[in-house]
Amino acid sequence: MTTDRYIFTHRVAASTSDIGQAVGAEIFPYWSFTKTVIAICALRMVQDGQIDLDRHLPGYDFSLRQVLGHTSGLPDYFSLPAYRRAVAEDDKPWPATHLRDAAMAQGRLFAPGKGWSYSNVGYMLARDVIEDVAQQSFSSLVKQMVCDPLGLSSVKLAVARRDFERVHWAASGGYHPGWVYHGCLIGTAADAARILHALFMGELLNAPMLAEMQITHPLGGAIEGRPWTECGYALGLMSGRCGEAGRVIGHSGGGPFSVNAVYHFPDLPRPITVASFTDGRNEGVAEFAAIDAALRY
């Protein structure tokens, strides 16, 4: 079977109109790059004084910062065998309350701020918080805070199977995006790169808030089969180093049939943002492709 790989690179410039390479209008699932967009919306609301980044969220003993940085101690739902089995069997997604209860029955992993563990449940909560405070849907917030300011037309929130009918790979027809409980954005590779590039160009958050977003919790060194030589997690951003590429900041993502890596490379002579999408389940493939594109550009 051949592997399709789509890479979009974007030069650092005064605005996101300076485009390096375009790859067409194919639509891809953004998977966990959606977390970066959730974090952007949440931090914009912090910037505007609507949410306190460090105050405990109502009814909880942890803050929005801890949720966005995966230091809240919340468990994850992907660890549930029943969840993985239901996805594999193409069942109808569970009600969100059932999913949350099943995940939380695993217990808290550590006291807030006393560890780090990746939690999709945390990002479910982050989405709930920003929707409750704004009294708007996540889809509306993405349009208002990200897509409209940047002039992006391809980015949408997938909520039903018909939304995945637009996705490039035929295998998307066997998956319901409702299984991604914090939401799964879809769009072109170009628009994924534009979002991240605009973030680092100061077009989505002001300088102090962007600096807060990049405060990184260190997680260790190299990961076998992946390009990382130093790993960490900021707020909605994977943040570390990848050998000669230097610092790498963005997010990888994956689902049952495809993976992606959307990264900004600030240390290169010509810093760029790369969005790499490929089929399969190995995030390292998309990450290595992104590194290769960044170094060759």
C-alpha positions in Angstrom: 0.0 0.0 0.0 1.3 3.4 -0.8 1.6 6.1 1.8 0.2 9.6 1.1 2.1 12.4 2.8 1.1 16.0 2.6 3.5 18.6 3.9 2.8 22.3 4.0 5.6 24.7 5.0 5.3 28.3 5.9 8.0 31.0 6.1 8.3 33.4 8.9 7.0 36.7 7.6 5.2 39.8 8.6 1.9 38.0 8.2 0.6 34.6 7.2 0.2 35.6 3.6 3.8 34.6 2.8 3.3 31.0 1.9 6.1 28.5 1.1 4.5 25.4 -0.3 0.8 24.6 -0.8 -0.6 21.1 -1.2 -4.1 21.6 -2.4 -7.5 21.4 -0.8 -7.5 17.9 0.7 -9.2 17.8 4.1 -7.6 16.0 7.0 -8.5 15.3 10.6 -6.5 17.5 13.0 -6.8 15.0 15.9 -4.9 16.3 18.9 -3.8 19.5 17.1 -7.3 20.4 18.2 -5.9 20.7 21.7 -3.6 23.5 20.6 -6.7 25.3 19.2 -8.6 24.7 22.5 -5.7 26.2 24.4 -5.6 29.2 22.1 -9.3 29.9 22.6 -8.9 29.4 26.4 -5.9 31.7 26.7 -7.5 34.4 24.6 -10.3 34.3 27.1 -7.7 34.6 29.9 -6.1 37.5 28.0 -9.5 39.2 27.9 -10.1 38.8 31.6 -12.9 36.2 31.2 -11.1 33.3 33.0 -8.3 33.2 35.6 -5.5 30.9 34.5 -4.4 30.0 38.0 -7.6 30.0 40.1 -9.2 26.7 40.8 -11.9 25.9 38.3 -15.4 25.9 39.8 -16.0 22.6 41.6 -12.4 21.4 41.2 -9.1 21.6 43.0 -7.0 22.4 40.0 -6.6 25.4 37.6 -7.1 25.9 33.9 -3.3 26.1 33.6 -3.0 22.6 35.1 -5.6 21.2 32.8 -4.0 22.7 29.6 -0.6 21.5 30.7 -1.7 18.0 31.7 -0.6 18.5 35.3 -4.1 18.3 36.9 -3.9 14.6 37.8 -7.0 13.7 35.7 -6.9 10.2 34.1 -7.4 9.6 30.4 -10.1 7.7 28.6 -7.9 6.0 26.0 -6.6 3.7 28.7 -10.1 2.1 29.0 -10.2 -1.3 27.2 -14.0 -0.9 26.6 -13.4 2.5 24.9 -10.8 1.1 22.6 -12.9 -2.0 21.8 -16.0 0.1 21.0 -14.0 2.4 18.7 -12.5 -0.7 16.9 -16.0 -2.1 16.5 -17.3 1.2 15.1 -19.9 1.5 17.8 -21.9 4.6 18.3 -20.1 7.1 20.6 -21.0 6.9 24.3 -22.8 9.8 25.9 -20.2 12.2 27.3 -21.4 11.7 30.8 -20.9 7.9 30.6 -17.4 8.4 29.1 -16.4 10.9 31.8 -17.7 8.6 34.6 -15.9 5.6 33.2 -12.7 7.5 32.9 -12.9 9.1 36.4 -13.7 5.7 38.0 -10.0 5.0 37.4 -9.2 7.5 40.1 -6.9 10.6 40.2 -3.4 9.9 39.1 -1.7 12.5 41.4 -2.4 15.7 43.3 -2.7 18.7 41.0 0.7 20.1 40.1 2.6 17.0 41.5 3.1 15.1 38.2 2.3 15.0 34.5 0.0 12.7 32.5 -1.6 13.2 29.2 -5.4 13.5 29.6 -8.1 13.8 27.0 -10.5 14.1 29.9 -8.8 17.3 30.9 -9.3 18.8 27.4 -13.0 17.7 27.6 -13.2 19.8 30.7 -11.3 22.7 29.1 -13.7 22.8 26.3 -16.7 22.7 28.7 -15.2 25.6 30.7 -14.7 27.9 27.7 -18.1 27.1 26.3 -19.8 27.8 29.7 -18.0 31.1 30.3 -18.4 32.4 26.7 -22.0 31.0 26.4 -20.9 29.9 22.9 -20.1 26.6 21.3 -16.5 25.6 20.7 -17.2 25.7 17.0 -18.3 29.3 17.3 -15.3 30.3 19.4 -12.9 28.8 16.8 -14.6 30.7 14.0 -14.5 34.0 16.0 -11.1 33.7 17.6 -9.1 31.8 15.0 -10.7 31.4 11.6 -12.2 34.8 10.9 -9.1 36.8 12.0 -6.9 34.6 9.8 -9.3 34.3 6.9 -9.4 30.5 7.1 -12.3 28.7 5.3 -11.5 25.0 5.6 -11.4 24.5 9.3 -14.6 23.0 10.8 -15.5 20.9 13.9 -16.4 17.4 12.8 -19.4 16.2 14.8 -20.9 13.4 12.6 -19.9 10.7 10.2 -21.0 13.0 7.3 -18.3 15.5 8.3 -15.7 12.8 7.9 -17.0 12.0 4.4 -14.9 15.1 3.4 -11.7 13.6 4.8 -9.0 12.5 2.3 -8.7 8.9 3.3 -11.4 6.4 2.5 -10.8 4.7 5.9 -12.4 7.8 7.6 -15.8 6.4 6.6 -15.4 3.7 9.4 -14.9 6.2 12.2 -17.3 8.5 14.1 -15.5 11.8 15.2 -17.7 11.8 18.3 -15.2 9.4 19.8 -12.8 12.4 20.2 -14.6 13.9 23.2 -12.8 17.3 23.3 -13.6 17.6 19.6 -11.8 16.9 16.3 -11.3 19.8 13.9 -10.8 19.0 10.2 -9.2 21.2 7.6 -6.4 21.5 5.1 -2.8 21.1 5.9 -2.2 24.6 4.8 -4.7 26.0 7.3 -3.2 23.9 10.2 0.2 25.5 9.4 -1.4 28.9 9.2 -2.9 28.6 12.6 0.3 27.7 14.3 2.3 30.2 12.3 -0.1 33.0 13.2 0.1 32.0 16.9 3.9 32.5 16.9 3.7 35.7 14.9 1.5 37.2 17.6 -1.7 37.3 15.6 -3.8 35.2 18.0 -2.4 36.0 21.5 -0.5 39.0 22.8 3.2 38.6 23.7 2.7 38.1 27.5 0.0 35.4 27.0 2.1 33.7 24.2 5.0 33.6 26.7 2.7 32.0 29.3 1.6 29.4 26.8 5.2 28.4 26.1 6.2 27.7 29.7 7.2 24.1 29.5 7.0 21.2 31.9 10.1 19.0 31.1 9.4 15.4 30.4 12.8 13.8 29.5 15.0 12.9 26.6 14.8 10.9 23.4 11.8 8.8 22.4 12.5 5.6 20.5 11.2 5.7 17.0 10.5 9.4 17.1 12.7 12.4 16.3 12.6 14.0 19.8 15.9 14.5 21.6 14.4 16.5 24.4 10.7 16.5 25.4 8.3 18.7 27.3 4.7 20.0 27.3 3.6 23.6 27.6 -0.1 24.7 27.4 -1.6 22.9 24.5 1.8 22.6 22.9 4.4 19.8 22.8 7.7 21.6 23.2 11.2 20.2 23.0 14.1 19.7 20.7 14.7 17.5 17.7 18.5 17.3 17.0 19.8 19.7 14.4 16.3 21.2 13.9 16.7 22.7 17.4 13.5 23.8 19.3 10.3 22.3 18.0 6.9 23.5 19.3 3.4 22.4 18.2 1.4 19.2 18.4 1.3 15.7 16.9 -2.0 13.8 16.7 -3.3 10.5 15.6 -6.4 8.4 15.1 -7.3 4.9 13.8 -6.2 5.7 10.2 -4.0 8.7 10.1 -1.4 10.8 12.0 -0.1 14.3 11.8 2.6 16.7 13.1 2.1 20.5 13.1 5.3 22.2 14.3 7.0 25.5 14.4 10.8 25.5 14.2 12.1 28.8 15.7 15.8 28.0 15.8 16.4 27.5 12.0 18.1 30.2 9.9 14.7 30.6 8.3 12.2 29.6 11.0 9.2 27.9 9.5 6.0 26.1 10.4 5.3 22.7 9.0 2.1 20.6 8.9 2.7 17.0 8.0 -0.2 14.5 7.5 0.1 10.8 6.6 -1.9 7.6 6.8 -1.1 4.9 9.4 -0.8 5.1 13.1 2.8 5.9 13.7 3.1 9.6 14.7 6.9 9.3 14.3 6.4 9.0 10.5 4.6 12.4 10.4 7.1 13.9 12.8 10.2 12.8 10.9 8.6 14.1 7.7 8.1 17.4 9.3 11.7 17.6 10.5 12.9 16.6 7.1 10.8 19.3 5.5 12.0 21.9 7.9 15.7 21.1 7.4 15.3 21.1 3.6 13.3 24.2 3.2 
